[in-house]
Amino acid sequence: ARIEKEFVGVIISKFEQRSSRSASLAFGKPIINRGYIAMLVVDKKYRKMRIASKLVRLSIEAMKHGGADEIVLETDSQNQSALNLYHSFGFLIDKVMNRYYFGGLTAYRLKLWLA
């Protein structure tokens, strides 16, 4: 994201096809189109301006357009601002990952089901 000539925010996401782990092995593993949000950063001077919301919305729209069945991400379990943002888009906690971050911090894997 840019305001005039200054870069103020960025989102990094990717899209991939994966085999479903939850599928029955007797019937093979169906392919799931998964979007992944790897990073979202907004310069502190520009927070509270809905820049993060716009970046997430654009990323979700692009992944939906590409045929994503779900979108996942990880975030610090103590980052209430991030949790509120992602919950506002319908992301739910899918997994708790203890000691995920350096220093032993816990992360949540959040998932947005699209299909």
C-alpha positions in Angstrom: 0.0 0.0 0.0 1.2 3.5 -0.8 0.2 6.9 0.3 1.5 9.4 -2.3 5.1 8.1 -2.8 5.5 6.4 0.6 5.1 2.7 1.0 3.0 2.3 4.2 1.9 -1.4 4.2 2.4 -4.8 2.6 0.8 -8.2 2.6 2.5 -11.3 1.3 0.3 -14.2 0.4 0.5 -17.3 -1.8 -1.9 -19.8 -3.4 -1.2 -23.5 -3.6 -2.9 -26.9 -4.2 -2.6 -29.4 -1.4 -3.9 -32.8 -0.7 -6.5 -32.9 2.1 -5.2 -34.5 5.3 -8.7 -35.0 6.6 -9.9 -37.1 3.6 -10.3 -40.8 3.9 -7.3 -42.8 2.5 -9.7 -45.4 1.0 -11.0 -42.8 -1.4 -7.8 -41.0 -2.1 -7.0 -37.4 -1.1 -8.9 -34.6 -2.8 -7.1 -31.5 -3.8 -7.7 -28.4 -1.7 -6.8 -25.0 -3.1 -5.3 -23.2 -0.2 -4.5 -19.5 0.2 -1.9 -18.5 2.7 -1.3 -15.1 4.2 2.4 -15.1 5.2 2.9 -11.5 6.4 0.9 -8.3 7.0 2.7 -5.1 8.1 1.5 -1.5 8.3 3.8 1.3 9.3 3.0 2.4 12.9 2.3 6.0 11.7 -0.4 4.8 9.4 -2.3 2.3 11.6 -5.9 2.8 12.5 -6.5 4.0 8.9 -8.0 0.6 7.7 -5.0 0.0 5.5 -4.6 -3.6 6.9 -8.3 -4.3 6.3 -8.0 -3.2 2.7 -4.9 -5.3 2.1 -6.5 -8.4 3.7 -9.7 -7.8 1.7 -7.8 -7.5 -1.6 -5.8 -10.6 -0.8 -8.9 -12.6 0.0 -10.6 -11.4 -3.2 -7.6 -12.4 -5.3 -7.5 -15.9 -3.7 -11.3 -16.4 -4.1 -10.9 -15.4 -7.7 -8.2 -18.0 -8.1 -10.5 -20.7 -6.7 -9.3 -21.0 -3.1 -11.3 -23.3 -0.9 -9.7 -21.9 2.3 -7.2 -19.3 3.5 -4.9 -19.9 6.5 -2.4 -17.8 8.4 -0.6 -17.8 11.8 -0.6 -15.0 14.3 0.7 -14.4 17.8 -2.0 -15.5 20.3 -1.5 -12.2 22.2 -1.9 -9.9 19.2 -5.4 -8.8 19.9 -5.4 -6.3 17.1 -4.6 -8.9 14.5 -7.1 -11.4 15.9 -9.8 -8.7 15.8 -8.9 -7.9 12.2 -9.0 -11.5 11.0 -12.1 -12.4 13.0 -13.9 -9.5 11.3 -13.3 -11.3 8.0 -14.6 -14.6 9.3 -11.3 -16.3 10.2 -11.6 -18.8 13.1 -9.0 -20.4 15.3 -8.1 -23.8 13.7 -5.1 -24.8 15.8 -3.1 -23.6 18.8 0.6 -23.9 18.2 2.6 -23.7 21.5 6.1 -22.4 21.4 5.7 -21.5 17.7 7.6 -18.2 17.8 11.1 -17.4 19.1 11.0 -17.1 22.8 8.4 -19.8 23.2 5.4 -17.6 22.3 2.1 -19.4 21.2 0.6 -18.8 17.8 -2.9 -19.5 16.5 -3.5 -20.9 13.1 -6.5 -19.1 11.7 -8.6 -20.4 8.9 -11.2 -18.9 6.6 -13.3 -21.6 4.8 -14.5 -20.4 1.4 -16.0 -23.6 0.0 
